[in-house]
Amino acid sequence: MYGMRAHDTAPATHFRSDRLCRVNGELFFCTRENTLEGPFDSAEKAEQEIQAYIARMQVVDSNWSSG
């Protein structure tokens, strides 16, 4: 994907990867901030938590930008 993120200074190519992974049989998701979130009981629950995590990060980012 070619485009700009909020903090990019110029357009760049960004590659999406599967955020879900298994560690010792348990389901987690990885973040851009290099954290591993989980474990989750199902892929569906992990996807819900990914959306919640993104929403939280957007609030944090908007607070940081306006402050």
CHARMM internal coordinates of N, CA and C (Angstrom, degrees):
IC EDIT
DIST 1 N 1 CA 1.4335
DIST 1 CA 1 C 1.5234
ANGL 1 N 1 CA 1 C 108.06
DIST 1 C 2 N 1.3240
ANGL 1 CA 1 C 2 N 117.14
DIHE 1 N 1 CA 1 C 2 N 130.50
DIST 2 N 2 CA 1.4530
ANGL 1 C 2 N 2 CA 122.54
DIHE 1 CA 1 C 2 N 2 CA -179.51
DIST 2 CA 2 C 1.5161
ANGL 2 N 2 CA 2 C 108.63
DIHE 1 C 2 N 2 CA 2 C -106.03
DIST 2 C 3 N 1.3059
ANGL 2 CA 2 C 3 N 117.84
DIHE 2 N 2 CA 2 C 3 N 123.52
DIST 3 N 3 CA 1.4533
ANGL 2 C 3 N 3 CA 120.54
DIHE 2 CA 2 C 3 N 3 CA -179.43
DIST 3 CA 3 C 1.5061
ANGL 3 N 3 CA 3 C 111.11
DIHE 2 C 3 N 3 CA 3 C 173.77
DIST 3 C 4 N 1.3268
ANGL 3 CA 3 C 4 N 115.36
DIHE 3 N 3 CA 3 C 4 N -172.01
DIST 4 N 4 CA 1.4550
ANGL 3 C 4 N 4 CA 120.42
DIHE 3 CA 3 C 4 N 4 CA -178.30
DIST 4 CA 4 C 1.5254
ANGL 4 N 4 CA 4 C 110.64
DIHE 3 C 4 N 4 CA 4 C -118.76
DIST 4 C 5 N 1.2954
ANGL 4 CA 4 C 5 N 115.40
DIHE 4 N 4 CA 4 C 5 N 139.22
DIST 5 N 5 CA 1.4509
ANGL 4 C 5 N 5 CA 121.61
DIHE 4 CA 4 C 5 N 5 CA 169.72
DIST 5 CA 5 C 1.5229
ANGL 5 N 5 CA 5 C 107.14
DIHE 4 C 5 N 5 CA 5 C -90.75
DIST 5 C 6 N 1.3057
ANGL 5 CA 5 C 6 N 117.16
DIHE 5 N 5 CA 5 C 6 N 168.89
DIST 6 N 6 CA 1.4686
ANGL 5 C 6 N 6 CA 121.40
DIHE 5 CA 5 C 6 N 6 CA -175.24
DIST 6 CA 6 C 1.5323
ANGL 6 N 6 CA 6 C 112.39
DIHE 5 C 6 N 6 CA 6 C -56.24
DIST 6 C 7 N 1.3166
ANGL 6 CA 6 C 7 N 118.14
DIHE 6 N 6 CA 6 C 7 N -35.98
DIST 7 N 7 CA 1.4628
ANGL 6 C 7 N 7 CA 120.94
DIHE 6 CA 6 C 7 N 7 CA -175.00
DIST 7 CA 7 C 1.5242
ANGL 7 N 7 CA 7 C 113.53
DIHE 6 C 7 N 7 CA 7 C -101.24
DIST 7 C 8 N 1.3326
ANGL 7 CA 7 C 8 N 118.24
DIHE 7 N 7 CA 7 C 8 N 4.25
DIST 8 N 8 CA 1.4627
ANGL 7 C 8 N 8 CA 120.99
DIHE 7 CA 7 C 8 N 8 CA 178.52
DIST 8 CA 8 C 1.5201
ANGL 8 N 8 CA 8 C 110.22
DIHE 7 C 8 N 8 CA 8 C -74.90
DIST 8 C 9 N 1.3124
ANGL 8 CA 8 C 9 N 116.38
DIHE 8 N 8 CA 8 C 9 N 145.39
DIST 9 N 9 CA 1.4616
ANGL 8 C 9 N 9 CA 120.33
DIHE 8 CA 8 C 9 N 9 CA 176.79
DIST 9 CA 9 C 1.5233
ANGL 9 N 9 CA 9 C 111.86
DIHE 8 C 9 N 9 CA 9 C -91.40
DIST 9 C 10 N 1.3312
ANGL 9 CA 9 C 10 N 116.94
DIHE 9 N 9 CA 9 C 10 N -17.37
DIST 10 N 10 CA 1.4659
ANGL 9 C 10 N 10 CA 121.11
DIHE 9 CA 9 C 10 N 10 CA 179.50
DIST 10 CA 10 C 1.5247
ANGL 10 N 10 CA 10 C 108.50
DIHE 9 C 10 N 10 CA 10 C -152.80
DIST 10 C 11 N 1.3368
ANGL 10 CA 10 C 11 N 117.32
DIHE 10 N 10 CA 10 C 11 N 155.79
DIST 11 N 11 CA 1.4653
ANGL 10 C 11 N 11 CA 119.26
DIHE 10 CA 10 C 11 N 11 CA 176.89
DIST 11 CA 11 C 1.5250
ANGL 11 N 11 CA 11 C 110.99
DIHE 10 C 11 N 11 CA 11 C -58.88
DIST 11 C 12 N 1.3159
ANGL 11 CA 11 C 12 N 116.03
DIHE 11 N 11 CA 11 C 12 N 146.54
DIST 12 N 12 CA 1.4582
ANGL 11 C 12 N 12 CA 121.28
DIHE 11 CA 11 C 12 N 12 CA -179.64
DIST 12 CA 12 C 1.5184
ANGL 12 N 12 CA 12 C 108.90
DIHE 11 C 12 N 12 CA 12 C -150.43
DIST 12 C 13 N 1.3072
ANGL 12 CA 12 C 13 N 115.69
DIHE 12 N 12 CA 12 C 13 N 167.60
DIST 13 N 13 CA 1.4544
ANGL 12 C 13 N 13 CA 120.98
DIHE 12 CA 12 C 13 N 13 CA 176.52
DIST 13 CA 13 C 1.5226
ANGL 13 N 13 CA 13 C 108.65
DIHE 12 C 13 N 13 CA 13 C -89.94
DIST 13 C 14 N 1.3304
ANGL 13 CA 13 C 14 N 116.31
DIHE 13 N 13 CA 13 C 14 N 126.85
DIST 14 N 14 CA 1.4514
ANGL 13 C 14 N 14 CA 122.10
DIHE 13 CA 13 C 14 N 14 CA 178.03
DIST 14 CA 14 C 1.5189
ANGL 14 N 14 CA 14 C 108.12
DIHE 13 C 14 N 14 CA 14 C -120.01
DIST 14 C 15 N 1.3025
ANGL 14 CA 14 C 15 N 116.29
DIHE 14 N 14 CA 14 C 15 N 134.15
DIST 15 N 15 CA 1.4525
ANGL 14 C 15 N 15 CA 121.16
DIHE 14 CA 14 C 15 N 15 CA -178.63
DIST 15 CA 15 C 1.5146
ANGL 15 N 15 CA 15 C 109.46
DIHE 14 C 15 N 15 CA 15 C -106.94
DIST 15 C 16 N 1.3259
ANGL 15 CA 15 C 16 N 116.24
DIHE 15 N 15 CA 15 C 16 N 129.37
DIST 16 N 16 CA 1.4602
ANGL 15 C 16 N 16 CA 120.73
DIHE 15 CA 15 C 16 N 16 CA 175.30
DIST 16 CA 16 C 1.5251
ANGL 16 N 16 CA 16 C 108.06
DIHE 15 C 16 N 16 CA 16 C -84.66
DIST 16 C 17 N 1.2886
ANGL 16 CA 16 C 17 N 114.31
DIHE 16 N 16 CA 16 C 17 N 145.17
DIST 17 N 17 CA 1.4567
ANGL 16 C 17 N 17 CA 118.81
DIHE 16 CA 16 C 17 N 17 CA 174.84
DIST 17 CA 17 C 1.5214
ANGL 17 N 17 CA 17 C 107.99
DIHE 16 C 17 N 17 CA 17 C -133.25
DIST 17 C 18 N 1.2955
ANGL 17 CA 17 C 18 N 115.33
DIHE 17 N 17 CA 17 C 18 N 163.78
DIST 18 N 18 CA 1.4509
ANGL 17 C 18 N 18 CA 119.85
DIHE 17 CA 17 C 18 N 18 CA 177.98
DIST 18 CA 18 C 1.5222
ANGL 18 N 18 CA 18 C 107.64
DIHE 17 C 18 N 18 CA 18 C -66.43
DIST 18 C 19 N 1.3061
ANGL 18 CA 18 C 19 N 116.90
DIHE 18 N 18 CA 18 C 19 N 122.08
DIST 19 N 19 CA 1.4623
ANGL 18 C 19 N 19 CA 120.61
DIHE 18 CA 18 C 19 N 19 CA -177.03
DIST 19 CA 19 C 1.5165
ANGL 19 N 19 CA 19 C 112.50
DIHE 18 C 19 N 19 CA 19 C -82.70
DIST 19 C 20 N 1.3150
ANGL 19 CA 19 C 20 N 117.13
DIHE 19 N 19 CA 19 C 20 N -14.81
DIST 20 N 20 CA 1.4641
ANGL 19 C 20 N 20 CA 120.08
DIHE 19 CA 19 C 20 N 20 CA -179.24
DIST 20 CA 20 C 1.5205
ANGL 20 N 20 CA 20 C 110.18
DIHE 19 C 20 N 20 CA 20 C -87.74
DIST 20 C 21 N 1.3305
ANGL 20 CA 20 C 21 N 114.64
DIHE 20 N 20 CA 20 C 21 N 138.83
DIST 21 N 21 CA 1.4616
ANGL 20 C 21 N 21 CA 119.10
DIHE 20 CA 20 C 21 N 21 CA 176.49
DIST 21 CA 21 C 1.5190
ANGL 21 N 21 CA 21 C 108.46
DIHE 20 C 21 N 21 CA 21 C -147.88
DIST 21 C 22 N 1.3062
ANGL 21 CA 21 C 22 N 115.76
DIHE 21 N 21 CA 21 C 22 N 162.85
DIST 22 N 22 CA 1.4531
ANGL 21 C 22 N 22 CA 121.22
DIHE 21 CA 21 C 22 N 22 CA 176.82
DIST 22 CA 22 C 1.5213
ANGL 22 N 22 CA 22 C 108.63
DIHE 21 C 22 N 22 CA 22 C -112.47
DIST 22 C 23 N 1.3210
ANGL 22 CA 22 C 23 N 114.57
DIHE 22 N 22 CA 22 C 23 N 133.86
DIST 23 N 23 CA 1.4605
ANGL 22 C 23 N 23 CA 121.50
DIHE 22 CA 22 C 23 N 23 CA 175.48
DIST 23 CA 23 C 1.5183
ANGL 23 N 23 CA 23 C 106.03
DIHE 22 C 23 N 23 CA 23 C -126.17
DIST 23 C 24 N 1.3208
ANGL 23 CA 23 C 24 N 115.79
DIHE 23 N 23 CA 23 C 24 N 119.28
DIST 24 N 24 CA 1.4672
ANGL 23 C 24 N 24 CA 120.97
DIHE 23 CA 23 C 24 N 24 CA -176.53
DIST 24 CA 24 C 1.5233
ANGL 24 N 24 CA 24 C 111.62
DIHE 23 C 24 N 24 CA 24 C 50.83
DIST 24 C 25 N 1.3328
ANGL 24 CA 24 C 25 N 116.57
DIHE 24 N 24 CA 24 C 25 N 38.89
DIST 25 N 25 CA 1.4560
ANGL 24 C 25 N 25 CA 122.36
DIHE 24 CA 24 C 25 N 25 CA 176.74
DIST 25 CA 25 C 1.5165
ANGL 25 N 25 CA 25 C 114.82
DIHE 24 C 25 N 25 CA 25 C 82.76
DIST 25 C 26 N 1.3441
ANGL 25 CA 25 C 26 N 117.97
DIHE 25 N 25 CA 25 C 26 N -3.93
DIST 26 N 26 CA 1.4604
ANGL 25 C 26 N 26 CA 120.81
DIHE 25 CA 25 C 26 N 26 CA -179.45
DIST 26 CA 26 C 1.5285
ANGL 26 N 26 CA 26 C 110.03
DIHE 25 C 26 N 26 CA 26 C -102.04
DIST 26 C 27 N 1.3315
ANGL 26 CA 26 C 27 N 115.91
DIHE 26 N 26 CA 26 C 27 N 147.91
DIST 27 N 27 CA 1.4607
ANGL 26 C 27 N 27 CA 122.85
DIHE 26 CA 26 C 27 N 27 CA -174.31
DIST 27 CA 27 C 1.5327
ANGL 27 N 27 CA 27 C 111.10
DIHE 26 C 27 N 27 CA 27 C -92.14
DIST 27 C 28 N 1.3345
ANGL 27 CA 27 C 28 N 116.50
DIHE 27 N 27 CA 27 C 28 N 127.57
DIST 28 N 28 CA 1.4544
ANGL 27 C 28 N 28 CA 124.09
DIHE 27 CA 27 C 28 N 28 CA 179.68
DIST 28 CA 28 C 1.5229
ANGL 28 N 28 CA 28 C 109.06
DIHE 27 C 28 N 28 CA 28 C -133.22
DIST 28 C 29 N 1.3428
ANGL 28 CA 28 C 29 N 116.47
DIHE 28 N 28 CA 28 C 29 N 168.42
DIST 29 N 29 CA 1.4580
ANGL 28 C 29 N 29 CA 119.48
DIHE 28 CA 28 C 29 N 29 CA 165.66
DIST 29 CA 29 C 1.5142
ANGL 29 N 29 CA 29 C 109.46
DIHE 28 C 29 N 29 CA 29 C -127.15
DIST 29 C 30 N 1.3349
ANGL 29 CA 29 C 30 N 114.93
DIHE 29 N 29 CA 29 C 30 N 149.58
DIST 30 N 30 CA 1.4523
ANGL 29 C 30 N 30 CA 122.90
DIHE 29 CA 29 C 30 N 30 CA -179.20
DIST 30 CA 30 C 1.5239
ANGL 30 N 30 CA 30 C 109.09
DIHE 29 C 30 N 30 CA 30 C -99.87
DIST 30 C 31 N 1.3323
ANGL 30 CA 30 C 31 N 116.66
DIHE 30 N 30 CA 30 C 31 N 146.50
DIST 31 N 31 CA 1.4523
ANGL 30 C 31 N 31 CA 121.02
DIHE 30 CA 30 C 31 N 31 CA -179.69
DIST 31 CA 31 C 1.5214
ANGL 31 N 31 CA 31 C 110.59
DIHE 30 C 31 N 31 CA 31 C -114.24
DIST 31 C 32 N 1.3243
ANGL 31 CA 31 C 32 N 116.45
DIHE 31 N 31 CA 31 C 32 N 164.99
DIST 32 N 32 CA 1.4654
ANGL 31 C 32 N 32 CA 121.38
DIHE 31 CA 31 C 32 N 32 CA 175.12
DIST 32 CA 32 C 1.5226
ANGL 32 N 32 CA 32 C 111.12
DIHE 31 C 32 N 32 CA 32 C -64.32
DIST 32 C 33 N 1.3131
ANGL 32 CA 32 C 33 N 116.13
DIHE 32 N 32 CA 32 C 33 N -23.66
DIST 33 N 33 CA 1.4585
ANGL 32 C 33 N 33 CA 121.07
DIHE 32 CA 32 C 33 N 33 CA 179.52
DIST 33 CA 33 C 1.5268
ANGL 33 N 33 CA 33 C 111.56
DIHE 32 C 33 N 33 CA 33 C -82.75
DIST 33 C 34 N 1.3278
ANGL 33 CA 33 C 34 N 115.73
DIHE 33 N 33 CA 33 C 34 N 8.47
DIST 34 N 34 CA 1.4677
ANGL 33 C 34 N 34 CA 123.49
DIHE 33 CA 33 C 34 N 34 CA 178.98
DIST 34 CA 34 C 1.5188
ANGL 34 N 34 CA 34 C 112.88
DIHE 33 C 34 N 34 CA 34 C 62.88
DIST 34 C 35 N 1.3334
ANGL 34 CA 34 C 35 N 115.88
DIHE 34 N 34 CA 34 C 35 N 40.15
DIST 35 N 35 CA 1.4560
ANGL 34 C 35 N 35 CA 120.05
DIHE 34 CA 34 C 35 N 35 CA 171.99
DIST 35 CA 35 C 1.5215
ANGL 35 N 35 CA 35 C 108.39
DIHE 34 C 35 N 35 CA 35 C -110.14
DIST 35 C 36 N 1.2946
ANGL 35 CA 35 C 36 N 115.45
DIHE 35 N 35 CA 35 C 36 N 156.55
DIST 36 N 36 CA 1.4546
ANGL 35 C 36 N 36 CA 122.47
DIHE 35 CA 35 C 36 N 36 CA 177.58
DIST 36 CA 36 C 1.5193
ANGL 36 N 36 CA 36 C 106.04
DIHE 35 C 36 N 36 CA 36 C -114.58
DIST 36 C 37 N 1.3273
ANGL 36 CA 36 C 37 N 117.01
DIHE 36 N 36 CA 36 C 37 N 115.83
DIST 37 N 37 CA 1.4614
ANGL 36 C 37 N 37 CA 122.48
DIHE 36 CA 36 C 37 N 37 CA -175.20
DIST 37 CA 37 C 1.5237
ANGL 37 N 37 CA 37 C 109.84
DIHE 36 C 37 N 37 CA 37 C -105.30
DIST 37 C 38 N 1.3267
ANGL 37 CA 37 C 38 N 116.56
DIHE 37 N 37 CA 37 C 38 N 135.65
DIST 38 N 38 CA 1.4494
ANGL 37 C 38 N 38 CA 120.41
DIHE 37 CA 37 C 38 N 38 CA 178.59
DIST 38 CA 38 C 1.5080
ANGL 38 N 38 CA 38 C 109.90
DIHE 37 C 38 N 38 CA 38 C 142.78
DIST 38 C 39 N 1.3032
ANGL 38 CA 38 C 39 N 118.92
DIHE 38 N 38 CA 38 C 39 N -162.82
DIST 39 N 39 CA 1.4639
ANGL 38 C 39 N 39 CA 128.31
DIHE 38 CA 38 C 39 N 39 CA 4.68
DIST 39 CA 39 C 1.5265
ANGL 39 N 39 CA 39 C 112.15
DIHE 38 C 39 N 39 CA 39 C -82.37
DIST 39 C 40 N 1.3325
ANGL 39 CA 39 C 40 N 114.84
DIHE 39 N 39 CA 39 C 40 N 161.07
DIST 40 N 40 CA 1.4588
ANGL 39 C 40 N 40 CA 122.75
DIHE 39 CA 39 C 40 N 40 CA -179.41
DIST 40 CA 40 C 1.5179
ANGL 40 N 40 CA 40 C 109.40
DIHE 39 C 40 N 40 CA 40 C -122.07
DIST 40 C 41 N 1.3390
ANGL 40 CA 40 C 41 N 114.57
DIHE 40 N 40 CA 40 C 41 N 150.71
DIST 41 N 41 CA 1.4647
ANGL 40 C 41 N 41 CA 120.94
DIHE 40 CA 40 C 41 N 41 CA -177.83
DIST 41 CA 41 C 1.5233
ANGL 41 N 41 CA 41 C 113.22
DIHE 40 C 41 N 41 CA 41 C -74.60
DIST 41 C 42 N 1.3462
ANGL 41 CA 41 C 42 N 116.70
DIHE 41 N 41 CA 41 C 42 N -25.45
DIST 42 N 42 CA 1.4626
ANGL 41 C 42 N 42 CA 120.01
DIHE 41 CA 41 C 42 N 42 CA -176.65
DIST 42 CA 42 C 1.5241
ANGL 42 N 42 CA 42 C 109.51
DIHE 41 C 42 N 42 CA 42 C -151.92
DIST 42 C 43 N 1.3243
ANGL 42 CA 42 C 43 N 115.47
DIHE 42 N 42 CA 42 C 43 N 163.45
DIST 43 N 43 CA 1.4597
ANGL 42 C 43 N 43 CA 120.79
DIHE 42 CA 42 C 43 N 43 CA 176.18
DIST 43 CA 43 C 1.5243
ANGL 43 N 43 CA 43 C 110.39
DIHE 42 C 43 N 43 CA 43 C -64.55
DIST 43 C 44 N 1.3239
ANGL 43 CA 43 C 44 N 117.15
DIHE 43 N 43 CA 43 C 44 N -34.65
DIST 44 N 44 CA 1.4669
ANGL 43 C 44 N 44 CA 121.14
DIHE 43 CA 43 C 44 N 44 CA 179.44
DIST 44 CA 44 C 1.5256
ANGL 44 N 44 CA 44 C 110.74
DIHE 43 C 44 N 44 CA 44 C -63.87
DIST 44 C 45 N 1.3316
ANGL 44 CA 44 C 45 N 116.80
DIHE 44 N 44 CA 44 C 45 N -44.27
DIST 45 N 45 CA 1.4682
ANGL 44 C 45 N 45 CA 121.11
DIHE 44 CA 44 C 45 N 45 CA 178.43
DIST 45 CA 45 C 1.5311
ANGL 45 N 45 CA 45 C 110.12
DIHE 44 C 45 N 45 CA 45 C -65.14
DIST 45 C 46 N 1.3130
ANGL 45 CA 45 C 46 N 116.81
DIHE 45 N 45 CA 45 C 46 N -39.98
DIST 46 N 46 CA 1.4613
ANGL 45 C 46 N 46 CA 120.43
DIHE 45 CA 45 C 46 N 46 CA 178.03
DIST 46 CA 46 C 1.5220
ANGL 46 N 46 CA 46 C 110.61
DIHE 45 C 46 N 46 CA 46 C -62.42
DIST 46 C 47 N 1.3379
ANGL 46 CA 46 C 47 N 117.70
DIHE 46 N 46 CA 46 C 47 N -42.22
DIST 47 N 47 CA 1.4700
ANGL 46 C 47 N 47 CA 121.25
DIHE 46 CA 46 C 47 N 47 CA 178.52
DIST 47 CA 47 C 1.5235
ANGL 47 N 47 CA 47 C 111.09
DIHE 46 C 47 N 47 CA 47 C -62.51
DIST 47 C 48 N 1.3260
ANGL 47 CA 47 C 48 N 117.03
DIHE 47 N 47 CA 47 C 48 N -39.97
DIST 48 N 48 CA 1.4684
ANGL 47 C 48 N 48 CA 120.77
DIHE 47 CA 47 C 48 N 48 CA 176.44
DIST 48 CA 48 C 1.5268
ANGL 48 N 48 CA 48 C 110.32
DIHE 47 C 48 N 48 CA 48 C -61.46
DIST 48 C 49 N 1.3198
ANGL 48 CA 48 C 49 N 116.18
DIHE 48 N 48 CA 48 C 49 N -43.13
DIST 49 N 49 CA 1.4615
ANGL 48 C 49 N 49 CA 120.37
DIHE 48 CA 48 C 49 N 49 CA -179.07
DIST 49 CA 49 C 1.5264
ANGL 49 N 49 CA 49 C 112.02
DIHE 48 C 49 N 49 CA 49 C -70.76
DIST 49 C 50 N 1.3354
ANGL 49 CA 49 C 50 N 117.31
DIHE 49 N 49 CA 49 C 50 N -30.36
DIST 50 N 50 CA 1.4688
ANGL 49 C 50 N 50 CA 120.11
DIHE 49 CA 49 C 50 N 50 CA 174.04
DIST 50 CA 50 C 1.5191
ANGL 50 N 50 CA 50 C 109.54
DIHE 49 C 50 N 50 CA 50 C -61.88
DIST 50 C 51 N 1.3326
ANGL 50 CA 50 C 51 N 117.11
DIHE 50 N 50 CA 50 C 51 N -46.12
DIST 51 N 51 CA 1.4631
ANGL 50 C 51 N 51 CA 120.74
DIHE 50 CA 50 C 51 N 51 CA 179.62
DIST 51 CA 51 C 1.5270
ANGL 51 N 51 CA 51 C 110.89
DIHE 50 C 51 N 51 CA 51 C -62.94
DIST 51 C 52 N 1.3319
ANGL 51 CA 51 C 52 N 117.36
DIHE 51 N 51 CA 51 C 52 N -40.69
DIST 52 N 52 CA 1.4631
ANGL 51 C 52 N 52 CA 121.13
DIHE 51 CA 51 C 52 N 52 CA 178.10
DIST 52 CA 52 C 1.5269
ANGL 52 N 52 CA 52 C 110.74
DIHE 51 C 52 N 52 CA 52 C -65.24
DIST 52 C 53 N 1.3248
ANGL 52 CA 52 C 53 N 117.09
DIHE 52 N 52 CA 52 C 53 N -39.81
DIST 53 N 53 CA 1.4621
ANGL 52 C 53 N 53 CA 121.83
DIHE 52 CA 52 C 53 N 53 CA 178.63
DIST 53 CA 53 C 1.5297
ANGL 53 N 53 CA 53 C 110.37
DIHE 52 C 53 N 53 CA 53 C -63.00
DIST 53 C 54 N 1.3366
ANGL 53 CA 53 C 54 N 116.54
DIHE 53 N 53 CA 53 C 54 N -45.76
DIST 54 N 54 CA 1.4684
ANGL 53 C 54 N 54 CA 120.79
DIHE 53 CA 53 C 54 N 54 CA 178.61
DIST 54 CA 54 C 1.5196
ANGL 54 N 54 CA 54 C 110.25
DIHE 53 C 54 N 54 CA 54 C -59.87
DIST 54 C 55 N 1.3167
ANGL 54 CA 54 C 55 N 117.77
DIHE 54 N 54 CA 54 C 55 N -43.91
DIST 55 N 55 CA 1.4642
ANGL 54 C 55 N 55 CA 121.59
DIHE 54 CA 54 C 55 N 55 CA 179.17
DIST 55 CA 55 C 1.5312
ANGL 55 N 55 CA 55 C 110.23
DIHE 54 C 55 N 55 CA 55 C -60.65
DIST 55 C 56 N 1.3345
ANGL 55 CA 55 C 56 N 117.74
DIHE 55 N 55 CA 55 C 56 N -44.04
DIST 56 N 56 CA 1.4696
ANGL 55 C 56 N 56 CA 120.74
DIHE 55 CA 55 C 56 N 56 CA 178.41
DIST 56 CA 56 C 1.5215
ANGL 56 N 56 CA 56 C 111.16
DIHE 55 C 56 N 56 CA 56 C -62.37
DIST 56 C 57 N 1.3216
ANGL 56 CA 56 C 57 N 117.29
DIHE 56 N 56 CA 56 C 57 N -42.70
DIST 57 N 57 CA 1.4663
ANGL 56 C 57 N 57 CA 120.67
DIHE 56 CA 56 C 57 N 57 CA -179.42
DIST 57 CA 57 C 1.5293
ANGL 57 N 57 CA 57 C 111.44
DIHE 56 C 57 N 57 CA 57 C -65.87
DIST 57 C 58 N 1.3204
ANGL 57 CA 57 C 58 N 117.33
DIHE 57 N 57 CA 57 C 58 N -34.65
DIST 58 N 58 CA 1.4621
ANGL 57 C 58 N 58 CA 120.55
DIHE 57 CA 57 C 58 N 58 CA 177.63
DIST 58 CA 58 C 1.5229
ANGL 58 N 58 CA 58 C 110.65
DIHE 57 C 58 N 58 CA 58 C -66.76
DIST 58 C 59 N 1.3275
ANGL 58 CA 58 C 59 N 117.64
DIHE 58 N 58 CA 58 C 59 N -38.12
DIST 59 N 59 CA 1.4679
ANGL 58 C 59 N 59 CA 121.07
DIHE 58 CA 58 C 59 N 59 CA 176.70
DIST 59 CA 59 C 1.5277
ANGL 59 N 59 CA 59 C 109.55
DIHE 58 C 59 N 59 CA 59 C -65.61
DIST 59 C 60 N 1.3164
ANGL 59 CA 59 C 60 N 117.15
DIHE 59 N 59 CA 59 C 60 N -46.08
DIST 60 N 60 CA 1.4656
ANGL 59 C 60 N 60 CA 121.15
DIHE 59 CA 59 C 60 N 60 CA 178.71
DIST 60 CA 60 C 1.5193
ANGL 60 N 60 CA 60 C 109.80
DIHE 59 C 60 N 60 CA 60 C -59.77
DIST 60 C 61 N 1.3339
ANGL 60 CA 60 C 61 N 116.78
DIHE 60 N 60 CA 60 C 61 N -44.07
DIST 61 N 61 CA 1.4632
ANGL 60 C 61 N 61 CA 120.85
DIHE 60 CA 60 C 61 N 61 CA -179.13
DIST 61 CA 61 C 1.5232
ANGL 61 N 61 CA 61 C 111.23
DIHE 60 C 61 N 61 CA 61 C -64.09
DIST 61 C 62 N 1.3398
ANGL 61 CA 61 C 62 N 117.66
DIHE 61 N 61 CA 61 C 62 N -41.90
DIST 62 N 62 CA 1.4613
ANGL 61 C 62 N 62 CA 120.04
DIHE 61 CA 61 C 62 N 62 CA -179.44
DIST 62 CA 62 C 1.5300
ANGL 62 N 62 CA 62 C 110.10
DIHE 61 C 62 N 62 CA 62 C -68.30
DIST 62 C 63 N 1.3263
ANGL 62 CA 62 C 63 N 118.37
DIHE 62 N 62 CA 62 C 63 N -35.68
DIST 63 N 63 CA 1.4582
ANGL 62 C 63 N 63 CA 121.03
DIHE 62 CA 62 C 63 N 63 CA 176.28
DIST 63 CA 63 C 1.5213
ANGL 63 N 63 CA 63 C 110.99
DIHE 62 C 63 N 63 CA 63 C -66.88
DIST 63 C 64 N 1.3296
ANGL 63 CA 63 C 64 N 117.59
DIHE 63 N 63 CA 63 C 64 N -38.95
DIST 64 N 64 CA 1.4545
ANGL 63 C 64 N 64 CA 122.60
DIHE 63 CA 63 C 64 N 64 CA 178.87
DIST 64 CA 64 C 1.5296
ANGL 64 N 64 CA 64 C 110.23
DIHE 63 C 64 N 64 CA 64 C -67.08
DIST 64 C 65 N 1.3288
ANGL 64 CA 64 C 65 N 116.59
DIHE 64 N 64 CA 64 C 65 N -41.50
DIST 65 N 65 CA 1.4704
ANGL 64 C 65 N 65 CA 121.28
DIHE 64 CA 64 C 65 N 65 CA -178.50
DIST 65 CA 65 C 1.5235
ANGL 65 N 65 CA 65 C 112.67
DIHE 64 C 65 N 65 CA 65 C -67.48
DIST 65 C 66 N 1.3295
ANGL 65 CA 65 C 66 N 116.98
DIHE 65 N 65 CA 65 C 66 N -35.60
DIST 66 N 66 CA 1.4553
ANGL 65 C 66 N 66 CA 120.16
DIHE 65 CA 65 C 66 N 66 CA -175.68
DIST 66 CA 66 C 1.5339
ANGL 66 N 66 CA 66 C 112.18
DIHE 65 C 66 N 66 CA 66 C -89.63
DIST 66 C 67 N 1.3136
ANGL 66 CA 66 C 67 N 116.92
DIHE 66 N 66 CA 66 C 67 N -10.09
DIST 67 N 67 CA 1.4549
ANGL 66 C 67 N 67 CA 120.28
DIHE 66 CA 66 C 67 N 67 CA -175.24
DIST 67 CA 67 C 1.4498
ANGL 67 N 67 CA 67 C 112.65
DIHE 66 C 67 N 67 CA 67 C -91.75
END
COOR INIT
IC SEED 1 N 1 CA 1 C
IC BUILD
